[in-house]
Amino acid sequence: MLKKSRPTPSATCTITFSLPTTALAGATSVVGTFNGWTPGLHPLRRRSNGTMSTSVTVPVGSTIRFRYLGEQGLWFDDADADEITAEGSVVHA
């Protein structure tokens, strides 16, 4: 599940990436244009509501491309993204 915050006066938007813990088989991070496609910079952290999530703050109007990276090099997309392309999931901030 993706959640976008309302734009702030400083023209930023927070995007929260969230997945149910039952869908994950170990450590998972979100990797994309917002972090130079660097694995491990934005790990999903376990929450008390049965999900794992992380958030990033980006400029309003940005187009973010991303994928999730699970254990053993498993890459996967987010079905809730604005679109899914050959390069991965896309969300418009």
Phi, psi and omega per residue, in radians:
M1 nan 2.379 3.070
L2 -1.918 2.430 3.093
K3 -2.271 2.262 3.111
K4 -1.932 2.298 3.074
S5 -1.393 2.888 3.032
R6 -1.220 2.606 3.108
P7 -1.032 2.501 3.110
T8 -1.614 2.911 3.073
P9 -1.029 -0.432 3.114
S10 -1.510 0.208 3.076
A11 1.109 0.710 3.028
T12 -2.098 2.854 3.138
C13 -2.423 2.409 3.078
T14 -1.736 2.239 3.093
I15 -1.920 2.201 3.110
T16 -1.873 2.173 3.097
F17 -1.732 2.166 -3.053
S18 -2.452 2.374 3.101
L19 -2.356 2.579 3.059
P20 -1.170 2.471 -3.133
T21 -1.064 -0.474 -3.138
T22 -1.194 -0.334 -3.133
A23 -1.527 -0.095 -3.040
L24 -2.014 2.478 3.121
A25 -2.015 1.010 3.116
G26 2.095 -2.853 -3.086
A27 -1.086 2.358 -3.137
T28 -2.443 2.467 3.055
S29 -2.275 2.787 3.058
V30 -1.783 2.307 -3.015
V31 -2.262 2.344 -3.119
G32 -3.011 -2.871 -3.096
T33 -1.130 -0.424 -3.121
F34 -1.317 -0.258 3.134
N35 -2.315 0.416 3.097
G36 1.143 0.424 -3.126
W37 1.007 0.621 -3.114
T38 -1.670 1.974 3.138
P39 -1.062 2.506 3.032
G40 1.529 -0.189 3.136
L41 -1.251 -0.531 -3.130
H42 -2.247 1.270 3.123
P43 -1.236 2.561 3.024
L44 -1.356 2.284 -3.115
R45 -1.902 2.472 -3.113
R46 -1.155 2.328 3.115
R47 -1.995 2.805 -3.100
S48 -1.244 -0.241 -3.109
N49 -1.581 0.212 3.111
G50 1.502 0.252 3.100
T51 -2.099 2.965 2.955
M52 -2.173 2.385 -3.067
S53 -2.649 2.902 2.992
T54 -2.694 2.781 -3.118
S55 -2.251 2.647 3.028
V56 -2.341 2.626 3.083
T57 -1.933 2.233 -3.069
V58 -2.324 2.826 3.077
P59 -1.144 2.471 3.057
V60 -1.044 2.419 -3.128
G61 1.610 -0.084 3.132
S62 -1.235 2.587 2.949
T63 -1.878 2.057 -3.069
I64 -1.836 2.228 3.018
R65 -1.857 2.383 -3.077
F66 -2.742 2.883 2.992
R67 -2.592 2.809 3.017
Y68 -1.658 2.515 3.088
L69 -2.118 1.978 -3.140
G70 -1.687 -3.083 3.134
E71 -1.097 2.683 3.140
Q72 1.072 0.493 3.040
G73 1.278 0.381 -3.138
L74 -1.398 1.986 3.084
W75 -1.669 2.434 3.056
F76 -2.656 2.779 -3.079
D77 -1.734 2.993 3.137
D78 -1.860 2.054 -3.107
A79 -1.089 -0.339 -3.135
D80 -1.574 0.054 3.132
A81 -1.121 2.766 3.104
D82 -1.087 -0.567 3.021
E83 -2.795 2.802 3.068
I84 -2.182 2.197 -3.110
T85 -2.081 -3.137 3.095
A86 -1.104 -0.432 3.132
E87 -1.557 -0.031 3.109
G88 2.172 -2.878 -3.117
S89 -1.386 2.644 3.126
V90 -2.285 2.367 3.036
V91 -2.333 2.413 3.140
H92 -1.777 2.107 -3.106
A93 -1.431 nan nan
